[in-house]
């Protein structure tokens, strides 16, 4: 695939050339609309249940926490929370109870000297230039037997094979590393973790990702619906009203046909192990 090289030995794809992703993040975060917020709250609750199936309560570090939505949910449920988020635009959106609890870098989190019962990485591991090194350092922040939960796009997905360069989760250069289920498990094991499970279970995320990939193929308007719903169209401020209206017409024409197919397909794809994302639970070895 153009812009990406796959390593058969490690079962991982790498953006090539890697380049610098820094210039591609200033507009990455935006205000969510009402529909997006409703979906997010459902997804955040599901994420909390996943973590609490491994660790009922305790201190948690969310690596790549964005504007802190997941930390807010955990804090309200009684967790002692910390986060790492390098993007200043995201940290600026933190709610008051989280200010002072989110570090701009992993180095800053290490300097605080805390140990954690759980570490989470929700679609953040694919963004870092050295995922293996990041996992080893995050393991150093865990207490013995502490849990790590990571979710990433699935490079083995049928969605990626259909989408090709229009795959929603390709997102080069922001996504530097692309994991298969085996590749994610291997990366965790190499970083000193005991892998407990590798699953495909994110129905909401996978359904939308498949919808967007198919819309990309059908309309040619790359990630238009995602940008409008999540970022308020911030990535397309240079577009004229006429161009944006045309994209909406194409999207709303195609979506009623594609959405039911995506919703019906995802459970089957998850059962077959070729859905859009993969999640792994692991523990720090004693």
N, C-alpha and C positions, 0 to 999 in steps of 0.2 A: 504494500500500500504506500502511495506517495507520502513522504514526510514521516514514515515510521518504519523501523526495522524490528523484526521479531527474532528473539533468541530461542532456538529450539531446545537448547539444553536447560535454560532456566524457565521456559514457558512464559516469557514476559516480552512485551513489545516496548520499544523506546522511541520517543520522538527523535527524528534525525533530519537535519542537525538540531541539537538541543536548543541552541540560542538562548536568549534571555526572555523570560515571560513577564518581567516587571512592567513593561510598557503596556501590557494587555489587561491590567487589572484596575486601573482607575475608575472605570465605569461598571465594574463587575457587580457591585452591590447597589440595590435600589429598594425603594419602598414597595412592599407587596400590596396588591389589590385585595379586595374582600374575598374573592374566590380563591386566590392563592393562599391567603391566610388561613382559610378554612381547611384546605388540603394540608397545609403545613402543621396545623394543630393536631390533625389526625395522625400524621406521620411522626410528630414528636412524641405523642403518647405511645405509639408502637415502639419507638426507639427506647423510651424509658423502660418499657416492659422487658425488652431484650436484655438491657443491662441489669435490671433487678432480678432476672432469672439466674444471673451469674453471681451478683453481689447485692444482697438485699438493700443495704445502705452503707454509706461511708464517705470517703473523700475521692473525688473523681477529677480527672484532667481531660478536657475535650480539646484535642489537637486539631487546629483549623476550625475554630468555633464560630467564625463569621461574626455576626452581630449578637451572638449569645442566646439565640432562641432556645436551643436545647439545654444550655446551662440554666436558663430561667426555669424551665420545666423541672429540672432535677432539683434546683434550689427550693422551689415551692414544695417538692416532695420530701424535703428533709436532708438532702445531700449537702456536704461541704464541697463547694465547687471551685475549680480553677480552669482557666482556658489559655490557649495559645492562639493568637491571630496576628499575623504579620501585617495585614492590610489596615492602614490607618483609617480608611473610609469605613471599614466594617466596625472597628473599635469605637468610632465616633457615634455609632448607633446603639451602643450598649445601654441598657436600662440602668437606672441609678443603683439598684442593689448589686450589680455586677461590676461597677467601676472599681478598679483596684484589684480585681480578681482575674483579669485577663492580661497575659503577658504578650509583648510584641514579638517574642522569639522563644525558641526552646531553650536557648542559653539563659534567658532571664528566668524561666521556670526552674531550671536546674539551680540557679543561684539562690532561689528562695529556700531551697533545702527541704522541702516537704516530700513525704512519701505517700503514695496513693494506693487505694484499694482497686481502682479501675482506671483505665485509660481508654478513650474512645477516639476513633478516626472515621468520621462520616464523610466519605468522598473527599478526603484530603490527602491521603497517601499518594495518590496518582499525581499530585501537584508538586511534590518535593523533588529536588534534584538527586538526592541520595536516599531512597526509601529504606534500604537496608540499614544504613547508618542511623536514620531517624528511629527505626524500630528498636535498635539496640539501645539507643539513648533513652527512649521512652521506657524500655524495660528496666533501665537503671533507676527510674523514678517510682517503679512499682514496689510494693511490699512483697515479700515472698509469698507465692501463691496468688498474687493479685491478677486480675483479669484484664485482658485487652480485647476490644471488639473493633473490627475494621470492616468497612464497607467500601467497595470500589466498583467501577464499571467492569463488566465481564467481556474480555476480548474474545472469548469463545462463543459469544452469543449469536443467535441467528440474526438478531437485529443488526449487529456489526457486519455480518456477511451480506445482508440485503442492502444495508445503507452505504457500504463502502466509504467513500470520502464524504458522504452526506450523513454518516452515523452521528447521532446527537452527542454521544459521549466521546467522540474523537477529540474535539476541542483542543487541537494543537495551536499554540504552544503551552497553553495552561496545563493540559494533561501531558505530563512528561513521560509517564510510565503507564503501560496498559497490562493489567494482570489477567491471566486465566485463573480458574479456581485452583489448579495445581500450582501455578506460579505464586499465588498469594500464600498458600499453605507452606510452600517451600521457603519463601521469604521470611515468614514468621518462625519457622523451625530453625533456619540459619541464624536468626537473630536471638536464639536462645529460648524460644517459647515452646510450650507443649500445646499443640493444636488440638482443640476439643471438638470443633465442628466447622464445616464449610458448607454453607447453605445458600439457597436462592429463595427468598421469601418476601421481598419488598414489593408487594403488589402495586401500591400507589406509585412508587418511583418507577418501577418497570413499565407500568401501563403508560404513564406519561412519556417516558423516554421512547418507547416504541411508537406511540402516536406521533411524537415530534420527528423521529427519523423518517417515518412514512410520509409525513407532510413535507419534509425536506425533499424527498424524492418526487412527490407529486406536484409540488408548487414551485420548487427552485428557490423559495424564500428561506434561507438557512436559519433555523432556530427562531423564526419570527414569533410564533405563539409563545414560546418560553420567554423571550425577551419582553414581550408585551405584558405577560402575566407577572413575571418576577421582577423585572427591572424597570417597568413602566416605560418601555421603549427607549431606554437611555442609550442603547447601542446603535440606535438609528436616528439620532437627532438631526443628522444632515439630510435625511430623506424629506422630500416634498410631501405635502398632504396628499397629492394625487398618487404618488408612489406607495405611500403607506395604505391608502384606501384600497388600492389594487391588491396589495398583499392580504389585507383583511378579506376582501372578496374571494380570493383564491383559497384562503385558509378556511373560511366558513362554508365554502362550497364543498371542499374535500373532507373536512372533519366529520360530518355526519355519517359518512361511509366508512371512514378509517377507524374512528373511535370504538364502535361496537366490535370490530374485528380485533382491535388491540386488547380490549378488555377480555374477550373470549379466549384469545391466544395465550395470554401471560400465564395462567395457571398450568397449562400444558407445557409451555416452554420451561417453566420452573421445575416441573416434574422431570423433564428430560435433561435438565442441567444446562440449558442454552438460553436462559433468560438474560435480561439486560444488565443485571448487577449481581454481585456475589458478596456474601458476608461471612466473616470468619471470627470465631471465638477462640481465644487462646489464654493460657496462664503462664505466668513467670515460673520457671523451674526453681525449686528450692535451692 
